[in-house]
């Protein structure tokens, strides 16, 4: 019997307030607006991962709105797919979301 490992974004509203992070537009074509931590003064990090779990982009020291232009760490356009967004503080995930990226080929 194969062991199943859960993958994805936790969507149980009993544990996290999903309204805490806003990602739009979704699906995205050019840019993604990531809104989290409005009114908070303690900075956090936004990490973006592809479906394989590889970190695609990282934004350090954020305190509100971040605009992701759909590029990776090397400033190259990413591919079409689902990407997971983690807001982290002190090496702990404090919020998550996902975005579908659709790019013209």
Beta strands, then each sheet from edge to edge (+ up, - down):
strand 1: 21-24
strand 2: 32-36
strand 3: 44-49
strand 4: 55-62
strand 5: 65-68
strand 6: 81-89
strand 7: 92-101
sheet 1: 1+ 2- 5+
sheet 2: 4+ 3- 6+ 7-
end
